[in-house]
Amino acid sequence: MERKAAGDDWRQKTGEDLIFTERHGGEIEPRGFAPTFTALVKRAGVRLVTVRLARHACGTLLASLKVHPKVAQAILRHSQISMTMDVYTHVVDEDQREAAGLLADLLENPLIG
């Protein structure tokens, strides 16, 4: 969508496939990410959450899905595996796993429940 809107002004490097970009396709400067994230969330018409909360939810869901901690570390961009392990790899029991599955089903199909 952003690429189409930018038209000839799109400036993404060949082979680069960024998920979030500044408005002309380049990498987002860290201090500019939160406003960009907020604008994208508003445009998508979903409930606004902070970048921090979205990141934490991602880490928690990865742990619930039993994603290997090194993979979660890479996704979350933690420099130390200890951060990933300390924050996100708490024991998830079957009740919690079932609840997460129900939540995932609901997010995929809002007509459930």
Helices and strands as residue ranges (DSSP letters): H 2-6, G 7-9, H 30-44, H 51-64, H 69-76, H 81-88, H 94-108
